[in-house]
């Protein structure tokens, strides 16, 4: 009986986690560069803040759907869409290096180049700082050049840094709760010298809303099955107790 109750309770907990993941996917259907959480019926690892891991008992989130989203042209010079399997290195909130496909870049008041969700973009020697400039441009290989502020006419663009672009292929990586890709167990990915970006374009979310709705319905039905199992366990326990009750 205890095993039946434990199985049912574990299933309920797992389906609640799955429903939260599906809801998160749907909420980020229009988020630039977002990769949908994957939900599976297995014993899997879920990476959390600070790269701490835990082992759930059944269905929970692990990693993300790596398929690319739709690329849309914006014409904005600081918008970049990573080509192929390239990912952009950023600095996570704990100071470690992490990776994203979000390319809506902007320059903060401090001069730090950031993604749209506020993570500093990594260059050849750490977070990229852009000096005051009349013009900033990014080349297809990720090289960043500026026209210094107040430069005379005819002054050539000056290279200041290069986007750190990596490939996770062949590496053990997981998606974190911060929606960034992390190396499992810590560490960094090697730079991909052949990686390219499409300037003036952004990759959208790869969430399939139709599939997300189907997943939500299926998960809800599975939740109801587990809830009924727990109810039956309770009824069986009460029936057994009544049989053992001594007559007065």
N, C-alpha and C positions, 0 to 999 in steps of 0.2 A: 504493500500500500504506500509506504513512504517513497518508494522508487517511482510509482505512478504519479504521486503529487509533485515530486521533484521534476519529473519529465515535463509535466504540464506547466509548472511554474517557469521552468527554463524556456519552454517554447513561447510562453506569453511575453517574457522579458525580451526574447530575441525578436519577436514580431514587433514589439514596441520600438526597438532600436531600428528595425528595418523601415517602419513607417516614418520615423523621424528622418532617416536618410532620403527616402523618396520625397518627403515634403521639402527637404533642403534642396534637392535637385529641381523640383518644380519652382521653388522660390528664386532659383538662380538661372532660370531658363534664358534670361536676357542679360546675364552678367558676362562681360567681356572675358574671353579666355577660360571660362569655367569648365572643369572636367567633371562629369557626372560621377557621383559615388556609385560603386558597385556593391550589390548585396547578393550574398550567396549562402546556401545551406551547408556550411562546413565549419570546422573549428579554425578560426582565422585570427589574425592579429590586427588590432586597431591601434594606429599610432596616434598619440595625443600631444598636447602642448609639452614642450621640453623633451620631445622624443622618448617619453615614457611609454611603454607598451603593456598591454594586458591581453589575456587569452579569453575571449568570450566562449560560451558553451555551444552556441550554434550560430544562427544567422545574424551577422552584423556587417558593418561596412569594412571593406578593405580596399585600399588603393582607389583607382579611378579608371573610368573608361578613357583610354588613351587616344581614341579616334579624334581627328581634327574637327573643329567646328567650321561653319561657313565663314569665309573671308569676305569682308565688305570693304570697299574703297571709301576712304574718308578725305583724302587729300591733305590731311594734317601732317606736317613734317616730323612730328615727334611720335606719330603712331607707327608701330611696326608689328607685322604679323610674322611669326617664326615659320620658316619653311621646313617641310619634311618633319624629321624627328627632333628638331632643335628646340631647346628650352632655354629661357633667360634666367641667369643667376641673379638672385636678390638676397638681401640680408633679412633674415627672420627676426622676430621680436626678441628672441633670446641671443641674438648676435651670430648665430650659425648661418651657414650658407644654405639656401633652399632654392627652389626652381619653380618657374611659372610660365604659362603661355600668354599671360596678360601683357599686352604691349601698348596700352594707352599711357604713354609716359608724359611726365610734366616736370618742370623745374621748381622745387620748393623755394621759399623765401631765403633759405640758407644756401641755396645753390645746388643742393643735392638732387640728383636725378631720381625720380620715384615713379613707381607704377601707379595705376589709378586707385589701388587700395592702400597706398602709402608705404610700400616696402622699398627701401633704397636699392637702386640697381647697381650690381657689381661690375667693375671693370677689371683691368689688368692688375691693379694693386689694391683693390677694396672698393667701397662705395664711390661712385662717380660724382665728382663735384664740377659743375659747369661755371666757369668764370663769367662775369658780366659780358654780354655779347649782343651785337646787333642782329646776328643770325646764327642759328644752330641747325646743323643738318647731320643726318645719319646715312651712311652708305649701305649698300647691300650686304657687305661683309660685317656690318656692325660698327665700323669706324665712325667716331663722332668728331666733327670738325666745327669750328666756330669762326665767326668774323668778329674780332674784338670790338668792344663798345667804343664808339667814336673813331674807328679806324678810317684812314683816308681812302678815297676812291681808288680802286685798283688793288687794294691790299688782298693778298691771297688768304684763303681759309686756312686755319691752323688746326692740325690734329691734336686733340687733347686726351683721348682715351678710346677704348673700344669695348663694346658690349661683350660681356663674358657669356658666350653661348656654348651649351653643352648638349650631349646626347646621353639619355639614360639607358640606351640599349645595352643589354648584357650586365647591367648593374641591379642590385637589390634595392629598389626604391619603393616608398610608400607615400600615399597622400596623407597629409596631416590635417588636423582640425582647423588649421589656418588656411586651408585650401591650397597649400603649397606642396610641392614634391620634396621629400626628404630622403636622404640615404639612410637605409635601415641600419641602426647601430651607430650612426654618426659618420662623419667624413664628407668628402666632396667628390663631385664628378669631374672627370678630365675635360678640358676644353676641346670643343670640336672646331678645328681650324677651318673646316670646309663648310660650316653652317652659314646659312644665308637668311636674310630677313627681307620682307616686302615692305618698303617704306610707303607711308600714306595709306595704310590699310590695317584693319583689325580683325582678329579671329574671334568669332562669337562663341557662345556656349554650345556644347555638343549634346545638350539634354534633348531627348526626344519626348515631347510632351505626351504624345499618344501612348508610347510605351510606358511612360511614368504613370499615366492614369490606369493602364492595364495592371501594372505591378501593384498599384495601391489597392485595387479591387481584389486581386488575388491574395495579397497579404492580409487584407481585412477578413477574407473568408477563412484563411488559415488560422487567424487569431481566434475566430469564433469556434473553430474546431478544438483548439487548445483550451478555450474557456469551458466548453462543454465537457471536455475530458476531466478538468478539475472539478466540475460540478458532479460528474458521475463518481469520482473518487470520494467526494464528500458523502454522497448517498450510500455508497458501498460501506463506508466506515460507520455511518449511522445504523445501517441494517445489521452489520456485524455486532455492534454494541447492543442493539435491542435483543439479539439472539442470546447473548451472554448475560443479559440482565436477569437476576434471580427473581422469581415471583414472590410477591409480598404475602 
